[in-house]
Amino acid sequence: MERTHTVSLLVSLSTSALLGASFIGLLPRACGQQAVMPAANDPDGASHPITITLDEAIKRAEANEPVFAAAGAEGRAAQADRWVAKAALLPSVVYHNQVLYTQPNGLDNQAGQGIGSQPSPRFIANNAVREYASQGAIQETIGLQQTAAVAHANAAAARAEAEAEIARRGLVATVVQLYYTLLGTDRKVAVSHRAADEADSFVSLTGNRETAREAAHADVIRAQLEQQQRHRDLTDAELTAEKARLELGVLLFPDPRTPYTLDTPAMPPPLASKADIEAAAAKNNAELRSAMAAMKESDADVLSARAAYLPDLGLNFTYGIDAPQFATNGPDGAKNLGYSASVTLDIPVWDWLSTAHKVKQSEIRRDATKVALSAAQRRAIADLEESYSEAAAARDFLASLDQSVTTAQESLRLTRLRYTGGEATVLEVIDAQNSLTTAENAREDGVLRYQTALAALQTLTGTL
């Protein structure tokens, strides 16, 4: 009986595990995406990680990042608004069809279609008890307000395009930061591996010297403490690298757990001259384009408000029938098919100063937009100066950090030789090991800083 109960419990647990695994596998589909399959499989079923370059990472992020997608949608919607505003300048055509019945009042009136008399409708606004309308109407309104609407739509489309470019550059900066951060953390894992191997080797060295009665047991204990710390550092480095991999994977794949590797770029490119950077930034500054487009929008709003002072000219041409019979000809050959045309000029006279207040309101907003444009210009100059100074400093620091790593490597080599010969203490070796590890990690931070600074300059100039 107990054995049967145990078997049932195992079956229940296995079923629960399978259901849980199935639920996790369905998570990408629940988000409207397909489950991620391995990029390729070898004969043994092991998956090969996908190799991602920086350009491919940017393209994948553009397809997956919601803020960038929203900015692109706003840009396309603004283009459609511009088309609508331009279409409002052209005549509109409507094919109007109507059947109207009005209750008669019991009297007759003189008909206009040659039938003598006809029942009079109770509503005096209607022409007959039965009235049929089938007409094509062409309408056009000419006024300054329509022109101002086109100017506003053009400026709004330009601003939306600039905002989409700003969103793209922000996304590129984020991808570059995550990309080189992951590369840096992977290299720091390699540094931690080297440091752990060095610590293991030093434990063996101290043990051998203790066995040969050339060193005290305290040296072995101190080396073992350093060994334990280095292995803890290795675990932390691997955890940091895994977190960085998942953060970038969120932007690249439907499932961020997808295995992938990054293409390691060559040495960082040299820093361009400041004059070239300034010239490129002046041509491709998205923030300035957005601010200038907002200024044009404000000008169009002022023009639209002032247009209310001017009259609008309305033109209408109608062709078809509007008669008691749904026919081109009425009784006795009367012609129902015909046309009419009208011209309307509405002249504003008095609106209790609402137009004046709207003009003042739009002018106030335009003044605020001028301030924003001036601030954007100053911000662009400051950002360019700061980014170039940061890139130049990072470049100089990187060269110094490379030299520090070389020096630390030589120092560790010489210190180990001195310790082997009995001329150095265990603390000197450990200090040399720590100095090398610190220098290597600092160099990786320097590479990340320089690559990020270069990317910031490239996004400012629109070359990335």
Phi, psi and chi 1 to 4 in degrees:
 res  aa     phi    psi   chi1   chi2   chi3   chi4
   1 MET       -  -42.4 -176.1   70.2  179.4      -
   2 GLU   -65.7  -37.4 -179.4  179.3   -2.2      -
   3 ARG   -65.2  -40.9 -179.3  179.0  179.3 -176.8
   4 THR   -62.2  -41.3  -55.8      -      -      -
   5 HIS   -63.6  -39.0  177.0   71.1      -      -
   6 THR   -65.8  -43.4  -56.9      -      -      -
   7 VAL   -61.5  -43.1  171.7      -      -      -
   8 SER   -62.4  -39.8  -59.2      -      -      -
   9 LEU   -64.7  -41.1  178.3   60.3      -      -
  10 LEU   -64.5  -41.0  -69.6  175.5      -      -
  11 VAL   -63.2  -41.4  170.5      -      -      -
  12 SER   -63.1  -44.7  176.5      -      -      -
  13 LEU   -64.1  -40.4  -69.5  174.9      -      -
  14 SER   -63.5  -41.5  -60.0      -      -      -
  15 THR   -63.0  -42.4  -55.6      -      -      -
  16 SER   -62.8  -41.4  -59.4      -      -      -
  17 ALA   -63.7  -41.4      -      -      -      -
  18 LEU   -64.6  -41.9  -72.3  173.9      -      -
  19 LEU   -63.5  -40.2  -70.6  175.0      -      -
  20 GLY   -64.4  -43.1      -      -      -      -
  21 ALA   -63.9  -39.3      -      -      -      -
  22 SER   -64.0  -39.5  -59.1      -      -      -
  23 PHE   -63.3  -43.9  175.5   74.0      -      -
  24 ILE   -63.6  -39.8  -66.2  174.3      -      -
  25 GLY   -66.3  -25.0      -      -      -      -
  26 LEU   -86.8   -5.8  -72.1  174.4      -      -
  27 LEU   -58.4  -47.0  -79.5  178.7      -      -
  28 PRO   -59.4  -36.2  -22.1   33.3      -      -
  29 ARG   -69.9  -34.6  -68.7 -171.5  177.0   90.7
  30 ALA   -63.7  -24.4      -      -      -      -
  31 CYS   -90.2   10.6  -61.3      -      -      -
  32 GLY    82.5   21.4      -      -      -      -
  33 GLN  -130.2  160.0  -62.3  166.2  -25.2      -
  34 GLN   -83.2  153.0  -65.6 -178.3   -9.5      -
  35 ALA   -65.8  145.1      -      -      -      -
  36 VAL   -79.9  130.7  177.0      -      -      -
  37 MET  -106.4  154.1  -60.8  -61.3  -66.0      -
  38 PRO   -60.0  148.3  -22.1   31.9      -      -
  39 ALA   -63.5  -41.7      -      -      -      -
  40 ALA  -158.0  156.6      -      -      -      -
  41 ASN  -126.1  139.6  -67.5  -36.8      -      -
  42 ASP   -87.9  174.5   60.0   16.5      -      -
  43 PRO   -58.7  -24.7  -25.8   34.6      -      -
  44 ASP   -89.1   -0.3  -63.4  -29.6      -      -
  45 GLY    91.2    2.6      -      -      -      -
  46 ALA   -78.8  137.6      -      -      -      -
  47 SER   -86.8  145.6   61.8      -      -      -
  48 HIS   -97.9  124.6  -63.1  -71.0      -      -
  49 PRO   -62.4  146.8  -20.0   31.0      -      -
  50 ILE   -75.8  137.7  -55.4  171.7      -      -
  51 THR   -94.8  123.0  -59.3      -      -      -
  52 ILE  -113.1  126.9  -58.6  -66.7      -      -
  53 THR   -90.6  169.7   63.3      -      -      -
  54 LEU   -64.8  -42.2  179.1   58.4      -      -
  55 ASP   -62.7  -41.5  -69.3  -21.8      -      -
  56 GLU   -67.9  -36.1 -175.9  178.1   -4.3      -
  57 ALA   -62.5  -39.9      -      -      -      -
  58 ILE   -65.5  -42.8  -67.6  173.0      -      -
  59 LYS   -64.1  -42.8  -68.9  179.7 -179.5  177.8
  60 ARG   -64.8  -39.6  -74.9  173.8  175.2  -97.1
  61 ALA   -66.2  -37.4      -      -      -      -
  62 GLU   -63.4  -29.7  -71.4  177.0   -8.8      -
  63 ALA   -82.6  -17.6      -      -      -      -
  64 ASN  -113.9  -17.2  -64.0  -30.9      -      -
  65 GLU   -84.9  123.3 -146.3  -77.5  -37.1      -
  66 PRO   -69.5  -35.4   22.2  -31.8      -      -
  67 VAL   -65.3  -41.9  175.0      -      -      -
  68 PHE   -65.9  -39.4  175.9   73.5      -      -
  69 ALA   -63.2  -39.6      -      -      -      -
  70 ALA   -65.5  -40.4      -      -      -      -
  71 ALA   -64.1  -41.0      -      -      -      -
  72 GLY   -64.8  -38.3      -      -      -      -
  73 ALA   -64.6  -40.0      -      -      -      -
  74 GLU   -62.8  -38.6  -72.8  -64.6  -32.6      -
  75 GLY   -63.8  -42.8      -      -      -      -
  76 ARG   -68.2  -37.1  -67.4 -170.9  -66.4  -88.3
  77 ALA   -64.9  -37.9      -      -      -      -
  78 ALA   -65.9  -35.3      -      -      -      -
  79 GLN   -63.9  -38.9  -66.7  -69.7  -18.6      -
  80 ALA   -66.3  -38.5      -      -      -      -
  81 ASP   -61.7  -37.2  -70.5  -21.2      -      -
  82 ARG   -65.0  -40.2 -179.7  166.9   62.2  176.4
  83 TRP   -63.8  -41.3  176.4  -92.9      -      -
  84 VAL   -63.2  -42.1  171.4      -      -      -
  85 ALA   -64.6  -40.0      -      -      -      -
  86 LYS   -68.2  -36.8  -71.0 -177.8  177.0  179.0
  87 ALA   -64.9  -26.8      -      -      -      -
  88 ALA   -68.5  -17.2      -      -      -      -
  89 LEU   -78.3  -16.4  -64.7  176.4      -      -
  90 LEU   -97.3  155.4  -56.9  175.7      -      -
  91 PRO   -63.2  144.0  -19.5   31.3      -      -
  92 SER  -103.0  147.1   62.3      -      -      -
  93 VAL  -120.3  129.1  179.6      -      -      -
  94 VAL  -129.9  134.1  176.9      -      -      -
  95 TYR  -102.4  107.0 -176.6   44.8      -      -
  96 HIS  -100.3  130.6  172.7   71.3      -      -
  97 ASN  -132.3  133.1  -65.4  -85.4      -      -
  98 GLN  -153.8  140.1 -176.3 -178.1   29.5      -
  99 VAL  -119.5  125.6  176.8      -      -      -
 100 LEU  -124.5  127.7 -178.8   63.6      -      -
 101 TYR  -119.7  133.6  174.6   79.7      -      -
 102 THR  -126.4  136.1  -53.2      -      -      -
 103 GLN   -64.0  130.0 -175.6  179.9    9.0      -
 104 PRO   -71.9  158.8   24.2  -32.7      -      -
 105 ASN  -102.4    5.3   60.7    6.5      -      -
 106 GLY    93.0   -4.4      -      -      -      -
 107 LEU  -110.9  166.8  -58.0  176.2      -      -
 108 ASP  -113.5  152.1  -67.6  -22.6      -      -
 109 ASN  -132.0  170.6   63.3    6.5      -      -
 110 GLN   -77.0  123.4 -175.3   65.0   33.2      -
 111 ALA   -83.0  157.0      -      -      -      -
 112 GLY  -103.6    8.1      -      -      -      -
 113 GLN  -112.4   19.1  -73.1   81.7   11.7      -
 114 GLY    81.7   20.5      -      -      -      -
 115 ILE  -107.5   12.9   59.5  173.9      -      -
 116 GLY    83.9  -94.2      -      -      -      -
 117 SER  -128.9  162.0   62.3      -      -      -
 118 GLN  -149.9  159.3   64.2  177.2    4.7      -
 119 PRO   -60.2  141.5  -22.5   33.0      -      -
 120 SER   -87.1  136.4  -62.9      -      -      -
 121 PRO   -76.1  151.3   27.9  -34.0      -      -
 122 ARG   -69.5  -32.5  -68.8 -165.1  178.0 -171.3
 123 PHE   -88.2  118.0  -63.6  158.4      -      -
 124 ILE   -69.2  -18.5   61.6  172.9      -      -
 125 ALA   -73.6  -20.0      -      -      -      -
 126 ASN   -91.6  149.4  -62.6  -24.6      -      -
 127 ASN   -86.8  -28.9  -60.0  -46.9      -      -
 128 ALA  -154.0  166.0      -      -      -      -
 129 VAL   -62.3  -42.4  172.8      -      -      -
 130 ARG  -118.2  127.6  -69.1  179.6  177.1   83.0
 131 GLU  -136.6  132.7 -175.1  175.6   -5.2      -
 132 TYR  -119.8  131.2  -57.7   89.8      -      -
 133 ALA  -126.9  128.5      -      -      -      -
 134 SER  -143.4   98.6 -178.2      -      -      -
 135 GLN  -138.8  146.4  -57.3  166.5  -29.6      -
 136 GLY  -102.1  127.7      -      -      -      -
 137 ALA  -121.9  133.1      -      -      -      -
 138 ILE  -111.6  124.0  -58.7  176.1      -      -
 139 GLN  -125.9  143.3  -60.6  175.3  -10.8      -
 140 GLU  -147.6  133.8  170.4   69.5   -2.0      -
 141 THR  -118.8  125.4  -59.3      -      -      -
 142 ILE  -111.8  121.2  -59.0  174.7      -      -
 143 GLY  -167.8  164.9      -      -      -      -
 144 LEU   -69.8  -24.5 -174.0   59.2      -      -
 145 GLN   -63.7  -38.6 -169.9  120.5   23.0      -
 146 GLN   -66.7  -39.3  -71.4   74.0   22.3      -
 147 THR   -64.8  -41.0  -56.3      -      -      -
 148 ALA   -64.5  -34.5      -      -      -      -
 149 ALA   -65.1  -38.3      -      -      -      -
 150 VAL   -65.3  -44.2  172.6      -      -      -
 151 ALA   -60.6  -41.4      -      -      -      -
 152 HIS   -64.8  -42.5 -175.6  -81.5      -      -
 153 ALA   -65.7  -38.9      -      -      -      -
 154 ASN   -62.5  -44.9  -72.3  -25.9      -      -
 155 ALA   -66.0  -39.3      -      -      -      -
 156 ALA   -64.8  -38.6      -      -      -      -
 157 ALA   -65.9  -41.0      -      -      -      -
 158 ALA   -64.2  -40.5      -      -      -      -
 159 ARG   -67.6  -40.5 -174.8  166.8   64.7   86.9
 160 ALA   -63.8  -37.5      -      -      -      -
 161 GLU   -64.3  -42.6 -178.2 -179.5   -3.2      -
 162 ALA   -65.4  -40.0      -      -      -      -
 163 GLU   -65.7  -36.1  -68.7  -66.2  -27.3      -
 164 ALA   -64.9  -38.4      -      -      -      -
 165 GLU   -67.0  -38.1  177.4   62.4   15.7      -
 166 ILE   -61.6  -44.3  -68.2  172.7      -      -
 167 ALA   -63.3  -39.1      -      -      -      -
 168 ARG   -64.3  -43.9 -171.1 -164.9   70.4   83.0
 169 ARG   -67.2  -36.2  -66.7 -176.2 -177.6 -173.4
 170 GLY   -63.9  -39.3      -      -      -      -
 171 LEU   -66.2  -41.1  176.7   60.4      -      -
 172 VAL   -60.9  -43.5  167.7      -      -      -
 173 ALA   -60.9  -40.0      -      -      -      -
 174 THR   -65.3  -44.0  -59.7      -      -      -
 175 VAL   -64.0  -43.6  172.6      -      -      -
 176 VAL   -61.0  -43.9  168.8      -      -      -
 177 GLN   -59.8  -47.7  178.3   74.8   26.2      -
 178 LEU   -67.4  -37.8  -66.9  174.9      -      -
 179 TYR   -62.6  -52.7 -171.3   91.3      -      -
 180 TYR   -75.1  -25.3  -73.2  110.7      -      -
 181 THR   -64.3  -43.0  -63.7      -      -      -
 182 LEU   -65.1  -41.9  178.5   53.8      -      -
 183 LEU   -60.9  -42.0  -77.7  177.1      -      -
 184 GLY   -65.0  -41.3      -      -      -      -
 185 THR   -67.7  -35.6   54.6      -      -      -
 186 ASP   -63.5  -41.2  -75.1  -18.0      -      -
 187 ARG   -69.6  -32.2  -73.6 -166.9  -71.4  -99.1
 188 LYS   -68.3  -31.1  -75.2 -175.2  176.8 -179.1
 189 VAL   -62.6  -41.6  169.3      -      -      -
 190 ALA   -63.4  -39.3      -      -      -      -
 191 VAL   -62.4  -43.2  170.2      -      -      -
 192 SER   -64.9  -37.4  -63.2      -      -      -
 193 HIS   -62.1  -44.8  -88.7  -65.9      -      -
 194 ARG   -63.3  -41.6 -175.9 -149.6   54.7   76.1
 195 ALA   -65.1  -39.4      -      -      -      -
 196 ALA   -65.7  -42.0      -      -      -      -
 197 ASP   -63.1  -39.3  -67.0  -19.1      -      -
 198 GLU   -64.2  -40.9  174.6   66.6   27.3      -
 199 ALA   -64.6  -41.0      -      -      -      -
 200 ASP   -61.0  -43.3  -66.0  -19.4      -      -
 201 SER   -63.6  -38.2  173.8      -      -      -
 202 PHE   -70.6  -33.7 -170.8   56.4      -      -
 203 VAL   -61.6  -42.7  167.8      -      -      -
 204 SER   -62.9  -40.1  -61.5      -      -      -
 205 LEU   -64.3  -45.2  176.4   60.3      -      -
 206 THR   -66.1  -35.8   55.0      -      -      -
 207 GLY   -64.5  -42.3      -      -      -      -
 208 ASN   -64.2  -39.9  -67.3  -25.3      -      -
 209 ARG   -70.3  -33.2  -64.1 -166.6   72.9 -127.8
 210 GLU   -67.0  -40.7 -179.0 -170.3   18.4      -
 211 THR   -62.6  -37.1  -58.8      -      -      -
 212 ALA   -82.8    7.1      -      -      -      -
 213 ARG    57.2   36.6  -61.4 -175.5 -179.7  -83.1
 214 GLU  -105.1   -8.9  -63.6  176.4   -5.1      -
 215 ALA  -145.9  156.9      -      -      -      -
 216 ALA   -81.8  161.6      -      -      -      -
 217 HIS   -65.8  -22.8 -175.9   64.0      -      -
 218 ALA   -62.0  -32.1      -      -      -      -
 219 ASP   -64.9  -40.5  -71.4    1.1      -      -
 220 VAL   -63.7  -44.4  177.8      -      -      -
 221 ILE   -62.4  -42.7  -65.7  175.8      -      -
 222 ARG   -66.2  -37.4 -172.3   64.9 -175.6   85.6
 223 ALA   -67.7  -36.7      -      -      -      -
 224 GLN   -67.7  -38.3  -71.6  174.2  -15.0      -
 225 LEU   -61.0  -43.0  -71.0  174.6      -      -
 226 GLU   -65.6  -37.3 -175.5   65.9   17.6      -
 227 GLN   -61.9  -44.8  178.5 -169.5   40.5      -
 228 GLN   -62.7  -40.5  -65.8  164.7    5.7      -
 229 GLN   -64.8  -40.6 -179.0   60.6   44.1      -
 230 ARG   -65.4  -35.5  -71.2  -53.8  166.6 -163.9
 231 HIS   -71.9  -34.3  -79.2  -79.0      -      -
 232 ARG   -65.3  -40.4  -71.9 -166.7  -65.8  -92.4
 233 ASP   -62.3  -36.4  -67.6  -18.2      -      -
 234 LEU   -64.8  -41.8  174.6   58.7      -      -
 235 THR   -62.5  -43.1  -58.9      -      -      -
 236 ASP   -63.5  -40.7  -74.4  -20.2      -      -
 237 ALA   -64.4  -41.2      -      -      -      -
 238 GLU   -65.9  -38.1  -69.3  173.8  -18.7      -
 239 LEU   -65.9  -42.8  177.3   60.0      -      -
 240 THR   -62.3  -40.8  -58.1      -      -      -
 241 ALA   -64.8  -38.9      -      -      -      -
 242 GLU   -65.8  -40.3 -178.5   61.7   22.5      -
 243 LYS   -62.9  -44.1  -71.0 -179.6  177.8  178.9
 244 ALA   -62.8  -36.7      -      -      -      -
 245 ARG   -65.4  -40.5 -174.0  173.1  -58.8  -81.6
 246 LEU   -69.1  -39.3  -71.2  172.4      -      -
 247 GLU   -61.3  -43.2  -72.0  -63.0  -36.5      -
 248 LEU   -71.7  -35.4 -177.8   57.7      -      -
 249 GLY   -62.8  -27.7      -      -      -      -
 250 VAL   -59.8  -36.4  169.4      -      -      -
 251 LEU   -84.1  -17.0  -67.4  177.3      -      -
 252 LEU  -102.7  -33.2  -56.9 -175.0      -      -
 253 PHE  -132.0  155.5  -55.9  104.0      -      -
 254 PRO   -60.2  -35.2  -23.4   32.8      -      -
 255 ASP  -116.2  111.8 -173.1  -11.0      -      -
 256 PRO   -64.1  -11.7   22.0  -32.0      -      -
 257 ARG   -81.7   -0.9  -60.8  167.4  -59.9  178.6
 258 THR   -57.6  127.2  -58.2      -      -      -
 259 PRO   -69.5  135.8   23.5  -31.5      -      -
 260 TYR  -156.7  160.4   67.6   95.5      -      -
 261 THR  -126.2  158.4   59.1      -      -      -
 262 LEU  -102.8  140.7  -62.5 -176.8      -      -
 263 ASP   -74.1  120.0  178.9   62.2      -      -
 264 THR   -78.0  117.0  -56.3      -      -      -
 265 PRO   -71.4  167.1   27.0  -32.5      -      -
 266 ALA   -71.4 -169.9      -      -      -      -
 267 MET   -58.0  146.8  -68.1  -60.2  -64.1      -
 268 PRO   -57.4  139.6  -22.7   32.6      -      -
 269 PRO   -65.9  156.5   24.7  -33.2      -      -
 270 PRO   -68.6  156.6   24.6  -33.4      -      -
 271 LEU   -78.9  127.9 -177.4   62.3      -      -
 272 ALA   -69.8  166.2      -      -      -      -
 273 SER   -69.1  154.4   65.8      -      -      -
 274 LYS   -65.1  -35.0 -169.2  173.3 -176.6  179.8
 275 ALA   -63.3  -42.2      -      -      -      -
 276 ASP   -66.0  -40.0  -66.6  -21.1      -      -
 277 ILE   -63.6  -43.8  -65.3  -66.4      -      -
 278 GLU   -64.4  -40.5  -70.9  177.5  -13.5      -
 279 ALA   -64.6  -42.5      -      -      -      -
 280 ALA   -68.0  -38.8      -      -      -      -
 281 ALA   -67.0  -34.0      -      -      -      -
 282 ALA   -65.6  -29.3      -      -      -      -
 283 LYS   -87.2  -26.7  -64.3  178.6 -178.4  177.6
 284 ASN  -127.0   38.5  -60.7  -55.2      -      -
 285 ASN   -91.2  106.9 -167.2  -66.0      -      -
 286 ALA   -69.3  -34.8      -      -      -      -
 287 GLU   -63.3  -41.1  -75.3   79.5    5.6      -
 288 LEU   -67.4  -39.3  -79.6 -179.0      -      -
 289 ARG   -61.8  -40.8  -69.9 -153.2  -49.3  -90.6
 290 SER   -64.7  -43.0  176.4      -      -      -
 291 ALA   -66.4  -39.8      -      -      -      -
 292 MET   -68.1  -37.5  -66.3  178.7   67.1      -
 293 ALA   -65.9  -37.8      -      -      -      -
 294 ALA   -63.9  -35.3      -      -      -      -
 295 MET   -65.1  -40.6 -173.4   66.4 -158.2      -
 296 LYS   -66.7  -35.5  -68.4 -180.0  179.6  178.7
 297 GLU   -61.0  -42.4  -84.2 -170.9  -83.0      -
 298 SER   -65.0  -40.0  -62.5      -      -      -
 299 ASP   -61.9  -41.0  -70.1  -23.6      -      -
 300 ALA   -66.2  -35.5      -      -      -      -
 301 ASP   -65.1  -39.5  -70.2  -22.1      -      -
 302 VAL   -64.2  -43.1  173.0      -      -      -
 303 LEU   -63.3  -40.2 -179.4   62.3      -      -
 304 SER   -65.0  -38.9  177.5      -      -      -
 305 ALA   -66.9  -41.0      -      -      -      -
 306 ARG   -70.3  -22.9  -70.5  175.5  177.0  172.4
 307 ALA   -64.6  -20.7      -      -      -      -
 308 ALA   -67.0  -16.3      -      -      -      -
 309 TYR   -75.5  -20.6  -74.3  126.6      -      -
 310 LEU  -101.0  152.9  -57.9  177.3      -      -
 311 PRO   -75.5  157.7   26.9  -34.2      -      -
 312 ASP  -109.2  137.8  -73.6  -24.0      -      -
 313 LEU  -102.7  120.5  179.7   64.5      -      -
 314 GLY  -109.8  131.7      -      -      -      -
 315 LEU  -118.4  137.3  -54.3  176.4      -      -
 316 ASN  -142.4  131.6  179.3  -87.3      -      -
 317 PHE  -131.0  125.9  177.8   83.1      -      -
 318 THR  -124.7  134.6  -56.6      -      -      -
 319 TYR  -134.7  130.0 -177.5   82.5      -      -
 320 GLY   155.9 -147.7      -      -      -      -
 321 ILE  -123.4  148.9   63.5  171.5      -      -
 322 ASP  -148.9   86.3 -173.4   -2.7      -      -
 323 ALA  -148.0  168.1      -      -      -      -
 324 PRO   -69.8  -12.5  -20.2   33.5      -      -
 325 GLN  -121.1  142.4  -55.5   86.9   24.3      -
 326 PHE   -87.9   76.0 -170.9   72.7      -      -
 327 ALA  -159.4  157.2      -      -      -      -
 328 THR   -73.5  -24.7   56.6      -      -      -
 329 ASN  -127.9  139.7  -63.7  -48.5      -      -
 330 GLY   -92.7 -170.0      -      -      -      -
 331 PRO   -60.1  149.3  -22.6   33.2      -      -
 332 ASP    59.2   26.6  -60.7  -27.4      -      -
 333 GLY    79.0   11.2      -      -      -      -
 334 ALA   -65.7  135.2      -      -      -      -
 335 LYS   -87.0  121.2  -66.8 -176.3  177.7 -180.0
 336 ASN   -91.5  -26.2  -67.7  -22.7      -      -
 337 LEU   -79.1  126.4 -172.7   63.2      -      -
 338 GLY  -169.1 -167.1      -      -      -      -
 339 TYR  -139.9  163.7   67.5   89.2      -      -
 340 SER  -145.0  153.6   67.0      -      -      -
 341 ALA  -138.8  147.3      -      -      -      -
 342 SER  -144.5  149.4   66.0      -      -      -
 343 VAL  -127.0  127.6  177.2      -      -      -
 344 THR  -123.3  132.0  -55.3      -      -      -
 345 LEU  -125.3  108.0 -177.1   65.0      -      -
 346 ASP   -96.6  115.8  -66.7  -32.1      -      -
 347 ILE  -105.3  117.1  -58.2  175.6      -      -
 348 PRO   -68.1  136.7   23.5  -31.3      -      -
 349 VAL  -117.7  -54.4  177.2      -      -      -
 350 TRP  -150.9  127.6 -179.7 -107.4      -      -
 351 ASP  -134.4   27.9   60.5   -2.0      -      -
 352 TRP    57.6   37.8  -60.6  100.7      -      -
 353 LEU    65.4   16.4  -59.8  178.7      -      -
 354 SER   -66.2  -36.9   62.1      -      -      -
 355 THR   -63.8  -42.3  -61.0      -      -      -
 356 ALA   -61.6  -40.6      -      -      -      -
 357 HIS   -69.9  -34.2  -76.2   83.5      -      -
 358 LYS   -66.0  -39.1  -70.7  180.0 -179.3  178.5
 359 VAL   -63.4  -45.4  171.5      -      -      -
 360 LYS   -62.5  -40.2 -175.9   63.5  176.5  178.4
 361 GLN   -61.6  -46.1 -176.6 -175.7   53.5      -
 362 SER   -66.5  -33.8   60.0      -      -      -
 363 GLU   -68.8  -37.1  -70.6  175.2  -16.6      -
 364 ILE   -62.3  -44.4  -68.1  172.5      -      -
 365 ARG   -66.7  -34.8  -70.2  173.6  176.3  167.1
 366 ARG   -65.6  -38.4 -178.0 -179.7   61.2 -179.3
 367 ASP   -62.3  -40.0  -67.0  -20.2      -      -
 368 ALA   -65.6  -35.7      -      -      -      -
 369 THR   -67.0  -34.7  -53.6      -      -      -
 370 LYS   -61.9  -41.7  -72.6 -179.2 -179.6  178.6
 371 VAL   -62.9  -42.2  175.7      -      -      -
 372 ALA   -63.6  -38.7      -      -      -      -
 373 LEU   -64.6  -44.0  174.6   58.8      -      -
 374 SER   -62.3  -40.7  177.3      -      -      -
 375 ALA   -65.0  -38.3      -      -      -      -
 376 ALA   -64.2  -38.4      -      -      -      -
 377 GLN   -64.8  -44.1  -68.4  171.0  -25.1      -
 378 ARG   -66.6  -39.8  -63.5 -167.9  -57.4  -89.4
 379 ARG   -63.9  -38.0 -175.5   73.2  -96.4  167.7
 380 ALA   -63.7  -41.8      -      -      -      -
 381 ILE   -64.4  -44.8  -64.9  173.3      -      -
 382 ALA   -65.5  -42.7      -      -      -      -
 383 ASP   -61.4  -41.1  -73.1  -16.7      -      -
 384 LEU   -64.7  -44.6 -176.0   60.5      -      -
 385 GLU   -63.3  -44.5  -70.1  -69.1  -30.7      -
 386 GLU   -65.2  -43.7  -67.3  172.7    3.8      -
 387 SER   -66.0  -40.9  -62.3      -      -      -
 388 TYR   -68.3  -41.4 -168.0   85.4      -      -
 389 SER   -62.7  -40.3  -61.1      -      -      -
 390 GLU   -63.6  -43.3  170.7   67.0   16.5      -
 391 ALA   -65.4  -41.2      -      -      -      -
 392 ALA   -65.0  -43.1      -      -      -      -
 393 ALA   -65.5  -41.6      -      -      -      -
 394 ALA   -63.7  -37.0      -      -      -      -
 395 ARG   -62.8  -46.4  175.5 -164.7   57.4 -169.0
 396 ASP   -65.7  -40.5  -62.7  -22.3      -      -
 397 PHE   -64.0  -36.7  -74.2  175.5      -      -
 398 LEU   -64.3  -41.0 -174.6   57.5      -      -
 399 ALA   -63.0  -40.5      -      -      -      -
 400 SER   -67.0  -38.0  175.9      -      -      -
 401 LEU   -67.3  -36.9  -69.3  170.2      -      -
 402 ASP   -60.6  -41.7  -73.6  -24.4      -      -
 403 GLN   -65.8  -37.1 -174.9  177.9    1.4      -
 404 SER   -64.4  -38.8  -63.8      -      -      -
 405 VAL   -64.0  -44.6  170.0      -      -      -
 406 THR   -60.8  -43.3  -57.7      -      -      -
 407 THR   -64.2  -42.9  -56.6      -      -      -
 408 ALA   -65.2  -37.3      -      -      -      -
 409 GLN   -62.5  -44.3  -71.1  172.1  -17.7      -
 410 GLU   -66.9  -38.1 -177.6   64.5   13.2      -
 411 SER   -62.3  -43.3  174.7      -      -      -
 412 LEU   -64.3  -41.7  176.8   59.0      -      -
 413 ARG   -60.4  -46.9 -173.5 -175.9   69.6   84.0
 414 LEU   -68.5  -38.1  -65.5  176.0      -      -
 415 THR   -66.1  -39.5  -54.9      -      -      -
 416 ARG   -64.1  -39.1  -80.0 -173.6   62.5  115.7
 417 LEU   -63.8  -41.5  -71.1  175.9      -      -
 418 ARG   -65.8  -38.3  -69.1  176.4   58.3 -123.2
 419 TYR   -67.6  -40.3  178.3   79.5      -      -
 420 THR   -61.1  -35.0  -56.6      -      -      -
 421 GLY   -85.4    2.3      -      -      -      -
 422 GLY    80.3   16.8      -      -      -      -
 423 GLU  -102.3   -8.8  -61.6  178.7    1.3      -
 424 ALA  -128.6  157.6      -      -      -      -
 425 THR   -92.9  166.9   65.0      -      -      -
 426 VAL   -64.7  -33.1   65.0      -      -      -
 427 LEU   -66.7  -33.0  -65.5  179.4      -      -
 428 GLU   -67.3  -38.7  -70.6  178.9  -61.6      -
 429 VAL   -66.1  -45.3  177.3      -      -      -
 430 ILE   -62.9  -39.8  -68.1  175.0      -      -
 431 ASP   -63.7  -39.3 -177.8   65.8      -      -
 432 ALA   -66.9  -38.8      -      -      -      -
 433 GLN   -62.2  -46.3  -69.0  175.2  -18.1      -
 434 ASN   -63.5  -38.1  -68.5  -23.5      -      -
 435 SER   -64.0  -41.2  -63.5      -      -      -
 436 LEU   -66.4  -44.7  176.8   56.4      -      -
 437 THR   -62.3  -43.1  -58.0      -      -      -
 438 THR   -62.8  -42.3  -58.5      -      -      -
 439 ALA   -65.6  -39.9      -      -      -      -
 440 GLU   -67.8  -42.1  -71.0  177.1  -27.5      -
 441 ASN   -65.4  -39.0  -74.6  -30.3      -      -
 442 ALA   -64.5  -36.5      -      -      -      -
 443 ARG   -64.4  -40.7 -179.8  179.6   60.0 -176.9
 444 GLU   -64.5  -38.4  -60.1  -51.8  -32.5      -
 445 ASP   -64.5  -36.2  -69.2  -23.4      -      -
 446 GLY   -66.6  -38.7      -      -      -      -
 447 VAL   -63.1  -44.3  171.8      -      -      -
 448 LEU   -61.5  -42.8  171.8   62.3      -      -
 449 ARG   -62.6  -43.2  179.2 -177.3  178.4 -175.5
 450 TYR   -69.1  -42.6 -177.5   51.5      -      -
 451 GLN   -64.3  -40.6  -67.1  -77.9   18.7      -
 452 THR   -66.3  -40.0  -55.9      -      -      -
 453 ALA   -66.1  -40.5      -      -      -      -
 454 LEU   -62.5  -41.9  -81.1 -178.3      -      -
 455 ALA   -63.9  -36.7      -      -      -      -
 456 ALA   -63.6  -41.0      -      -      -      -
 457 LEU   -65.8  -39.9  -79.8  177.7      -      -
 458 GLN   -67.5  -34.9  -70.4  173.7  -32.3      -
 459 THR   -72.0  -34.2   53.0      -      -      -
 460 LEU   -64.1  -36.3  -79.4  176.6      -      -
 461 THR   -91.1   -6.3   57.2      -      -      -
 462 GLY    76.6   18.1      -      -      -      -
 463 THR   -93.5   -2.5   57.2      -      -      -
 464 LEU  -122.3      - -176.8   60.9      -      -
